[in-house]
Amino acid sequence: LNAAPGRAPRQRVRFLPAPAPGGGGALELVAARVPVLADHPLVRGPRFRKLKIGAGHRLDVKASGVFVLGIGHGNKLLTDLYNCHLTKVYTVGGLFGKATDDFSDTGNLVEKTTFDHITREKLERILAVIQGTNQKALLMYSNIDMKTQEAYELAVKGLIRPMGKSPPIITAVRCLQFALPEFQLEIHCLHETQQYLRRMVHEIGLELKSSAVCTQVRRTRDGVFTVGDALPRTQWNLQSIQEAIRNCQLKVQTELEKTLG
């Protein structure tokens, strides 16, 4: 920001001595416009010494993907988006056959197990049970009477969400890839942590009478923000950030109006 072209210095009128028309060394005062020295960069110093930047839903050191930041007024928008309780989407990789102390493939090995008996159909049955159980929890924490017209209208719009704090809730989960011993899931969730998703992979392994560790947690969507909106490290410059803010403004405004009214 400080390297960007600054505004022109303000001008003010001063009466400066100048030679009189008649000559003879006489002087007279002439009105002239001169720049205000207080606006000079060497006097003023850097225009920006600090920026208030807020972080949205955080990612831990072993996770990657969409990470939303708010700059200036965007900090208030982050709070408003948090109150919308928007769904986040993750791509989660797993590996059958071993268990570790932190549920990731880089943790300390606890045990090894067989996995030849696992099929995609068995895995998808477990995922269906998980999704069904979490759907009941979602309805319970939404504090909505499901027999009302309001509940019907919210369900049609996909706006049934917890109205306050709740445990992590899985709204949808499906298997993207399955090639023993590896598999990949797409998980739609609310109020989760990345460690919760790793533990979920571990518990799926137990349900299938084996064990499993998480090899990857990548957030592909955070509410209205997708991977396509995100800036890789090579584009962390003023022009790219300004363009990203402009591109996302309408999406954020639309979501806030739809959810918070």
Protein Blocks (a to p, Z undefined) as FASTA:
>chain_A
ZZpccddddddddddddddfkgnoiacddddddddfklpmklnopfblbdcddddddddf
kbgcjddddehjlmmmmmmmmmnopacdddddddehiacfkopakbccfbdcdfklpcfk
lmmmmmmmmmmmmmmmmmmmnopafkbmklmmmmmnopaccfbdcddddfbdcdfbdcdf
bdcdddddehiafklmmmmmmmmmmmnopadddfbdcdfbghjacfklpccfklmcfklm
mmmmmmmmmmmmmmmmmmnZZ
